[in-house]
Amino acid sequence: MEELRRLPKFVKLIPTATCDTDITLEGLEQVFTEFRYPQKILSNNATYFKNDRDRTALQQRNIQLLYTTTCNPRANLSDRAIQEILQNLKTIKYVINHTPNTELSCIPYTIITGNSPDGPWKTLTETQYKEGYLIVRRKLAQKANK
C-alpha cells in the first residue's frame, strides 16, 4: 500500500457508454499499451473487476489484482479521482452553460430554454463572466498540480 501512496496523481480517462468486463479489459489494454503492464492493480469490488475472466486476463499478464475493502471505498485512489472529476465537471458545465455567446449576446441556458436563470449572474457583464471562467480554470489547474 505504501507504493500507492507515493504515486503521482495521474488520471487516464477512457469514455465509455457502459461498463462491463469486456469494456474494462479493453480500457486496461489501452492503458497497458500506452504505459506498460503494472505489477498490481487495486480495484473496487465491482463485478466487472471481480470475475474469472478479468482475473484470468490479468494473471496471463502477470498482474496481481487487489481489492479495496467494501467498508472502505476511499482507499481506492481511482474512486477518489472519479469523485474529483465529477465535482469539477459540474463546475465546468455550469460555466459553459452560463457564459454569454458573443454572437447572440445571450447565455446558452437562455438560448436552449428560452428562460433567464434566476440568480446573481444576470447582472454580470461578458468580461465578468470571462474572469469567472478564468478563475475556475486556474482552480482546476491548481488541483491538477497537487
Beta strands, then each sheet from edge to edge (+ up, - down):
strand 1: 40-43
strand 2: 64-67
sheet 1: 1+ 2+
end
